[in-house]
Amino acid sequence: MRTPYNPNQSPRVIVIQKLYGNYFNDEKNLTFPKHRFKKFIKDIVLGTIERDEVIKEEVKNHLSDDIQLKNLDKVFQVIVKSAIFEFLYKPKISTKIIIKEYLDASNFFLEDSQTKYLNAILDKIAKKIRINNGWI
């Protein structure tokens, strides 16, 4: 039997919360809770913020026909950005794991229809980024 999903233990739920606070609530003083994946969480959050322009460029290059990032729900924007960071800078983490983890985390923030759309967007951009980098 599968253990129920606990959002408080999910590193990607924390990533989404921290990035949302930084991008939309002007929280510049980021603190990270004690967590067994604290280093991972901190790496994703700070890396996503630091490489925001690179990430926006990836969206423009690969998804401009599909989405305008600024027109999306704010949580949706954060998830797309952090997932793109992982696709680009965490090649050892499989695409399937990244997408699955963000979809699981998104269930706490988005409607089912948005989650299905998110799945399609993440899948599309993952293939383009990872093929371009020779990781698929």
DASULRA-V342578 format. One record per pair of residues at least 24 apart in sequence whose C-alpha atoms are under 10 Angstrom apart, sorted by the first residue. I is the first residue (numbers start at 0). J is the second residue. Records with the same first field share a line. If there is no record, write none. Layout:
I: J + J
This chain:
4: 103 + 104
5: 104
6: 103 + 104 + 105 + 106 + 107
7: 34
8: 34 + 35 + 36
9: 34 + 36 + 40 + 100 + 101 + 103 + 104
10: 34 + 35 + 36 + 37 + 39 + 40 + 41 + 43 + 100 + 101 + 104
11: 36 + 39 + 40 + 43 + 44 + 78 + 81 + 82 + 97 + 100 + 101 + 102 + 103 + 104 + 105
12: 40 + 78 + 100 + 101 + 103 + 104 + 105 + 106 + 107 + 108
13: 37 + 40 + 41 + 44 + 104
14: 39 + 40 + 41 + 42 + 43 + 44 + 45 + 47 + 77 + 78 + 81 + 101 + 104
15: 40 + 43 + 44 + 74 + 75 + 76 + 77 + 78 + 79 + 80 + 81 + 101 + 104 + 105 + 108
16: 44 + 74 + 77 + 78 + 108
17: 41 + 44 + 45 + 77
18: 43 + 44 + 45 + 47 + 48 + 74 + 76 + 77 + 78 + 80 + 81
19: 44 + 73 + 74 + 75 + 76 + 77 + 78
20: 77
21: 48 + 77
22: 48 + 73 + 76 + 77
23: 73 + 74 + 77
42: 85
43: 81 + 82 + 84 + 85 + 88 + 89
44: 80 + 81 + 84
45: 81
46: 81 + 84 + 85 + 88
47: 77 + 80 + 81 + 82 + 83 + 84 + 85 + 88
48: 80 + 81 + 84
50: 80 + 84
51: 80 + 81 + 84
53: 80 + 83 + 84 + 87
54: 79 + 80 + 81 + 82 + 83 + 84 + 87
55: 79 + 80 + 83
57: 83 + 84 + 87 + 124 + 127 + 128
58: 83 + 124
60: 124 + 127
61: 120 + 123 + 124 + 125 + 126 + 127 + 128
62: 120 + 121 + 123 + 124 + 127
65: 120 + 123
66: 120
72: 109 + 113
74: 105 + 108 + 109
75: 105 + 108 + 109 + 113 + 114 + 116 + 117
76: 117
78: 102 + 104 + 105 + 117 + 121
79: 117 + 118 + 120 + 121 + 124
80: 121
82: 121 + 124 + 125
83: 121 + 124 + 125 + 128
85: 125
86: 121 + 124 + 125 + 126 + 127 + 128 + 129 + 132 + 134
87: 125 + 128 + 129 + 132 + 134
90: 129 + 132 + 133 + 134 + 135
91: 134
93: 134 + 135
94: 121 + 122 + 125 + 126 + 129 + 134 + 135
95: 121 + 122 + 125
97: 121 + 122 + 125
98: 122 + 125
